[in-house]
Structures are given as C-alpha cells and as structure tokens.
Amino acid sequence: MLPNSMLNQLSANPKKLFILDGLGALLSAFLLGVVLVQLESYFGIPRNTLYFLAFLPCLFVVYDLFCYWRVEQNIGFFLKVIAVINVLYCCLSIGFAFYHMERITALGWGYILIEILIVLAVAFVEWRVAGDLEP
C-alpha cells in the first residue's frame, strides 16, 4: 500500500498522522456540512444526515489536535483509538447510505465510497504505524 520508506518516516514522527487525520476530518466536515448540503439534490443524501456526518469529523479534529499537542507517551495507543474511530465512522456512513438507499444518487454513492476508501486507508496506516511503535 505505502512504500516502507514512507511508513518508516511516519513511524519516526507518528504525530504527523494526527495532523493528517485532522486535516482529512476538516475536509470531510466541510464537504459534508457545506458543499454536499448545497448540492443535496445531486447527491440525494438528506440534509440532516449530512449535518450529522459532518459533525463527527469535527470531534475527530479536536481529538487529533489534543493528541498532537498533548500526548507524549503511548502515542501508538492514541493512533489505534483514532484508527478504530475512523473505521466505525465508515461503518456509520455506509449504514446511513443503505438506510437512505432509495434517495441517494450515483453521485452520492460515489462520494460515500471514495470517502470510505480514503478514511480506511488512513486508518490502516495509523494502525500499522501504531504497531511499529510497540516494543
């Protein structure tokens, strides 16, 4: 998936993953809570669902910033926590997509699937780097 050299660099400075995760969460929150809301008729995802799904990444940003600025020990544990939260967020997103299956357009499905693939990839890297930090 990622070259070993990139994983080695992230393992050497794992706190960068909190910044990466936080920036991704900000982007998700903006796309879901602002862009997709304005284009609801094209994506077919109900406004309330978009707002709820946008709110969650805002919480992730707070967690990521806290970890980046405050966590000095057991960084691997905190990376695993955000990795698991990211996977749960993906499960929730796909659950909402199936719940609203009749309303969501192909464009909406495309957005959800692309976001899930990206978030799962980040979670995989976080988990892998966290494992590299364990003795």
Secondary structure, DSSP 8 states (H G I E B T S, - for coil): ---HHHHHHHHHSTHHHHHHHHHHHHHHHHIIIIIHHHTHHHH---HHHHHHHHHHHHHHHHHHHHHHHH--S-HHHHHHHHHHHHHHHHHHHHHHHHHTTTT--HHHHHHHHHHHHHHHHHHHHHHHHHHHH--
